[in-house]
Amino acid sequence: MIWPWLISLFTVLAVYFMDRWENRHIQSLFDWVPAILLAYLIPALISYGLDVDFSQAEIHRYSRDLFIPLAIISVMASLSIGQLKAIGWKPILLFLSGSFFIALFPVVLVLGMSESELVTTTMVQEGYWMGIPPIVGSWIGGSTSQLVLKELVECPEHIFLSVLVMDNILVNIWTILMFQTIKKSQFLNKMFRISDIAMPEDLRGEAKNPLSPWLCGTIMLLAILLCHFSIDSFVAKVVVLSILGLALSNFIPKWDFHFSLKLGGILIIVVMAVLGLKLQFATLGFNSTFLVFLTIWILGHFVFMVLVAKLLNVNMAWVPIASMANVGGIATAPAVTAAYEKKWMPHAIVLAILSMATGTFWGMFTIYLLRHFLLGMH
């Protein structure tokens, strides 16, 4: 059937060019409805309008076997370990503490409130626990991790869309709050008596005359084909492709980091467009209890990082930067950073790429703990 392919292609092209259209009305739309959510909704709306169910179309097999693996290796191949050294261990440790809290908090809450309505009804009976790993993936790793973890935990489409909408609302509000918070960094440094506010080292730029994008793309495609024919487990493929992506970017001289990151961004839209074909609006719901849980979760993440920053005696400006590198990602982290110090923008981008590279593994850790403790108790 050619219709799923045409709908997905139309969606990818529409979202890609609209995102780059210098029109204030279009840009204001993307301020509140990001490209990834729009790419998910357009195919669903078209399917709904045509009154056709594409949830079992062949394109979904191609997405799982080709598009998602290619997105994983592309994102991982955009991370340079050498650039992490220039940031310094304190900001990186602060960033990792934020990731740790995001991955572990839902498990701690489940253990502490095992008999509450939130856990017994919302999480277990309604199945919203399966929406937690995609949130972990979204907040730490971004869209790629979110999609991989959705597949790993087998999150139902109606829960996934509900989680996407709530996540989008929270992240938009959180971005505004982090813009305001980073402007108060000097006040926070004085209040918490932070003395280490030195500038980090300058980052090493990309190599001159990088490899051809065609060559980089061919290498990544060959790696995927090798994994496809030699590894059966989807989880094993995720791990192996992540390691291969890091190896490509850090051991091949003049690897094109920029191309890898750009390709990963396009592939994320492709995967979301294909996933949108599965969505049935009749099953969509909105759970206010779960939204309250998400709000407490993200606020706790910030408070925890402030405490860690105080213990490390590191500039409080790194708290909103690290939070946005986790929760916001590659676009919003440098934007928030620019409100404090434009010279730190490359550092924010590297932290965001580190977030993209580690999000899937944090989410897999969360899935293991939730299945062990939550489902074990109920």
Beta strands, then each sheet from edge to edge (+ up, - down):
end
